[in-house]
Amino acid sequence: MTENTRRIIEQILAVPKGKVSSYSDVAKKAGIPNGARQTVRTLHSMSEKHNLPWYRIIRTDGSIGLEGEGKTLQIKLLKKEGVKVSKDGKVDMAQFCRK
C-alpha cells in the first residue's frame, strides 16, 4: 500500500457517522491536491478489505456518484445514519459535510 493510499484510508475512516465528505475533500485532507480520482480508486479497491464507510463519500455537489442498486444502497445507508437525501439524490453539504 502506498503512503497516499494509507492517508486516504485514514481520512475516509475519519468521517463520522451522520456526516459525509466529498472525494476531493478526502484527497485534500490526505495531502493530495487534485486526488479525487485516487480517492475513488481507493474506495473501489479497498472498501471491503479495510471495512471503509464508502457510502459516506459523495460528490462535491452533494450528489451520489453511483447508479442503480449501488445508489439505492448508498442512500439507504446514509439515511440510516440520519443523513437526509433529497428525492433527486442529493445531500445538503452545508448541513452534513464533515468540517
C-alpha angles and dihedrals in degrees: 000000000000123000090246091053091049091052092048091051089049091053094047090051089050093063103103127224111278093027135090137203133197126245090246094046091053089052093047092050088049089055096252111121112203089013100129092116091051088054089053092049091048091050091048096049104030109032096095096038094051098031091239121184089237093167091067091066115084141154122293091250090057096255126132113253096208130080134211119358092357091057092047091051093046092052091047092051093047092049090049087061092049098260110142114226118192123230089260090056101257133134121213099244092194090061104033107028115109113245 
